[in-house]
Amino acid sequence: MFAVGCHLSTEGGYRSMGERILSVGGRTFQFFAKNPKGRTPVKPPEPEDIEGLCRIIRENGLLPPLAHAPYTYNPASEKESVREYSRDSMRKELEFLEVFDGAMYNFHPGCHVGQGVEQGIAYISDMLNAILWPEMKTTVLLETMAGKGTEIGRNFEELRAVIDAVRPEVRDCVGVCLDTCHVHDGGYPIGEDTDGVLDEFDRVIGLHRLRAVHLNDSMNPMGAAKDRHAKIGEGYIGMVGIARIVNHPALRKLPFYLETPNDLLGYGKEIALLKNVRNETEKGVSDNG
């Protein structure tokens, strides 16, 4: 079954997120682990609220949620205090996510801020080695980036270098989230040559590491390195490119998360559109035997 969902606000609680994703026909969802642009501590959710969401997941066959780290984290920072804040906060969020069996946690690898990519990669892998543990049920995802400024993760090789530096006993806890807008803006023709881009991903990182897709169109031409999301079919990737992505054999079983500029109603329309794109392709395959 097509696992598509969207980003939701935690306003209203965790059970509310389950109810809202069902209301728009989704099978999974993403949320920010806490305020994406602030450092204010988040009040822990009530146990009954968490159990309410777990019940909705069980009874409706939803996938466990994907938590997105706040933008204030920078594991690659030149400032030790920023690295420590990122490390300690992520560890607490990972411990919380263990309540969901099979949840995922996505984060932007960070910016090296002039120190150089090599040093930034070393700091990111050091953090992962400090916060991951072998028995954890949550998978931590490095997100592909567009290449703004000194971002790390602008190409597959940089992500591979981070993963290679993670201790072998916890390396299986690490995966990748492919953001279609980011890789497009980073210079990969994901909509036009989906086969070629995924072959390159497999060669450099390995498709077994690809665990989720942020499905976003882009307001910018390929290679712009700007990272501005567009609604599905309204950007430079376009509807034809989006259809290639959601129907690609290497991606069909992965969860897709919309981060397009939408409200809940808009997400519902995009989810319905994507289901139709998937169904039409499946129908065509069936009609052709």
C-alpha positions in Angstrom: 0.0 0.0 0.0 1.2 3.5 -0.9 2.7 5.1 2.3 2.2 8.8 1.8 1.7 11.5 4.4 2.7 15.0 5.3 4.2 17.2 7.9 1.9 18.0 10.8 2.0 20.4 13.7 2.0 19.0 17.2 -0.6 21.6 18.2 -3.5 19.7 19.7 -1.3 16.8 20.8 -0.1 13.5 19.4 -3.4 11.7 19.2 -4.6 14.7 17.2 -1.9 14.1 14.6 -3.1 10.6 14.1 -6.6 11.8 13.6 -5.6 14.5 11.2 -3.5 12.3 9.0 -6.4 9.9 8.7 -8.7 12.7 7.8 -6.6 13.5 4.7 -6.1 9.9 3.7 -2.5 9.6 4.7 -0.7 6.5 6.1 2.2 8.2 7.9 3.2 11.7 9.0 6.2 13.8 10.1 6.4 16.3 12.9 9.0 18.6 14.5 10.6 17.1 17.6 10.2 20.6 19.1 10.0 24.2 18.0 12.0 24.2 14.7 13.6 27.6 15.2 13.8 28.0 19.0 15.5 26.5 22.0 12.5 26.6 24.4 12.2 23.2 26.1 9.0 21.3 25.2 6.6 20.1 27.8 6.6 16.3 27.7 3.3 14.9 26.3 0.9 13.1 28.6 1.2 9.3 28.5 -2.4 8.9 27.5 -1.9 11.3 24.6 1.0 9.1 23.3 -1.0 5.9 23.9 -3.9 7.5 21.9 -1.6 7.9 18.9 -0.2 4.4 19.3 -3.8 3.0 19.3 -4.6 5.0 16.1 -1.5 3.6 14.5 -2.3 0.0 15.4 -6.0 0.1 14.6 -5.5 1.8 11.2 -2.3 0.3 9.9 -0.4 3.5 9.9 3.4 3.6 9.8 5.2 4.9 12.9 5.9 8.6 12.6 9.0 10.5 11.4 10.3 13.1 13.8 12.3 16.0 12.2 15.0 17.7 14.3 14.8 21.5 14.8 16.8 23.8 12.4 18.7 25.2 15.4 20.8 22.0 15.7 24.1 22.1 14.0 26.3 19.0 14.8 29.0 20.4 12.4 29.3 23.8 14.2 32.7 25.3 15.0 31.3 26.1 18.4 31.5 23.4 21.0 28.4 24.7 22.8 26.3 24.4 19.7 27.5 20.8 19.1 26.8 19.9 22.7 23.3 21.3 22.6 22.6 19.4 19.3 24.0 16.2 20.8 22.2 16.3 24.1 18.9 17.4 22.6 18.9 14.7 19.9 19.7 12.0 22.5 16.7 13.0 24.6 14.5 13.0 21.5 15.7 9.6 20.4 15.0 8.2 23.8 11.5 9.6 23.7 10.8 8.1 20.2 11.5 4.6 21.5 7.9 4.5 22.6 7.0 4.1 18.9 8.2 0.8 17.6 10.0 1.6 14.4 9.9 5.4 14.4 12.5 7.4 12.4 14.3 10.6 13.2 15.5 13.0 10.5 18.1 15.8 10.8 20.0 18.2 8.6 23.7 17.2 8.9 24.7 20.8 9.5 27.0 23.5 8.3 30.7 23.5 8.7 30.8 27.3 8.8 34.2 27.7 7.1 36.1 24.9 8.9 35.9 22.7 5.9 33.8 19.7 4.9 36.2 17.1 6.4 36.1 18.7 9.9 32.3 19.1 9.7 31.9 15.4 8.8 34.1 14.4 11.7 31.9 16.4 14.1 28.7 14.9 12.8 29.9 11.3 13.0 31.3 12.0 16.5 27.9 13.1 17.6 26.2 10.0 16.1 28.7 7.8 17.8 27.8 9.4 21.1 24.0 9.3 20.9 23.3 6.0 19.1 23.1 2.7 20.9 22.9 -0.9 19.5 19.5 -1.9 20.8 17.6 1.2 19.7 14.4 0.8 17.6 14.5 4.2 16.0 16.4 4.8 12.8 18.3 8.1 12.4 18.2 9.6 9.0 20.7 12.0 7.4 18.9 14.3 5.0 20.1 15.1 1.5 20.8 18.9 1.3 20.6 21.5 -1.5 24.1 22.9 -1.0 23.3 26.4 0.5 26.3 28.1 2.1 28.5 25.5 3.9 25.8 22.8 4.2 27.1 19.2 4.5 25.2 16.6 2.6 25.1 18.5 -0.7 26.2 15.3 -2.5 25.9 11.6 -1.8 29.7 11.3 -1.2 29.5 13.6 1.9 26.7 11.5 3.4 28.6 8.3 2.7 31.6 9.8 4.5 29.5 10.5 7.6 28.1 7.0 7.6 31.4 5.3 7.2 32.7 7.1 10.3 29.9 5.7 12.5 30.9 2.8 14.7 30.0 -0.5 13.1 27.9 -1.7 16.0 25.5 1.2 15.5 25.9 1.9 11.8 22.7 -0.1 11.0 20.8 2.5 13.0 21.7 5.2 10.4 19.9 5.7 7.1 19.2 8.5 4.6 16.1 10.6 3.8 16.1 11.8 0.2 14.5 15.2 -0.3 13.5 15.6 -3.9 13.7 19.4 -3.8 17.1 19.4 -2.2 18.7 16.9 -4.6 17.2 18.7 -7.5 18.5 22.1 -6.3 21.8 20.3 -5.5 22.2 19.4 -9.2 20.8 15.8 -9.4 18.1 15.5 -12.1 15.8 13.4 -9.9 12.7 14.1 -12.0 14.2 13.8 -15.4 16.6 10.9 -14.8 15.3 9.1 -11.8 17.0 5.9 -12.8 20.4 7.6 -13.1 20.2 9.4 -9.8 19.1 6.3 -7.9 21.8 4.3 -9.6 24.3 6.9 -8.4 22.8 6.8 -4.9 23.2 3.0 -4.9 26.8 3.1 -6.1 27.9 5.7 -3.5 25.7 5.0 -0.4 23.6 1.9 -1.2 19.9 1.8 -1.6 19.5 -0.3 1.5 20.3 3.0 3.4 17.5 4.9 1.8 14.6 4.8 4.2 12.3 7.8 3.5 11.5 10.4 0.9 10.7 14.1 1.4 8.5 14.6 -1.6 8.7 18.3 -2.6 8.6 20.1 -5.9 11.1 23.0 -6.3 10.7 26.7 -7.1 14.2 26.7 -8.6 16.0 25.3 -11.6 18.1 22.3 -11.1 21.5 23.1 -9.5 20.3 26.4 -8.0 21.4 25.4 -4.4 18.6 27.4 -2.9 16.1 25.0 -1.3 12.7 26.5 -1.8 9.8 24.0 -1.9 7.0 24.2 -4.3 3.6 22.5 -4.3 3.5 19.1 -6.2 3.4 19.7 -9.9 3.9 23.4 -9.7 7.7 23.6 -9.7 10.7 22.7 -11.8 10.5 19.0 -11.1 6.9 19.0 -12.4 4.2 16.4 -12.3 5.8 14.1 -14.8 9.0 14.0 -12.7 7.0 13.5 -9.5 5.1 10.6 -11.1 8.5 9.0 -12.1 9.7 9.3 -8.5 6.6 7.9 -6.6 6.4 5.0 -9.1 10.0 4.1 -9.3 10.6 0.4 -8.3 13.4 1.3 -5.9 11.2 3.8 -4.0 7.7 2.3 -4.2 7.9 0.6 -0.8 9.3 3.7 1.0 7.3 6.2 3.0 6.8 9.6 1.3 6.4 12.8 3.4 5.1 16.0 1.9 6.7 19.3 3.0 5.1 21.5 0.4 3.7 25.0 1.3 0.2 23.8 2.3 -2.4 23.7 5.0 -4.1 20.5 6.0 -6.7 20.8 3.2 -3.9 21.4 0.6 -2.1 18.3 1.8 -5.2 16.3 1.5 -5.5 17.3 -2.2 -1.9 16.5 -2.8 -2.2 13.1 -1.2 -5.3 12.3 -3.3 -3.4 13.5 -6.4 -0.4 11.3 -5.6 -2.6 8.3 -5.0 -4.2 8.8 -8.3 -0.8 8.9 -10.0 0.2 5.7 -8.3 -3.1 4.0 -9.1 -3.1 5.0 -12.7 0.4 3.5 -13.1 -0.6 0.3 -11.3 -3.7 0.1 -13.6 -1.5 0.5 -16.7 0.8 -2.3 -15.6 -2.2 -4.5 -14.9 -3.8 -3.7 -18.3 -0.6 -4.6 -20.1 -0.4 -7.9 -18.3 
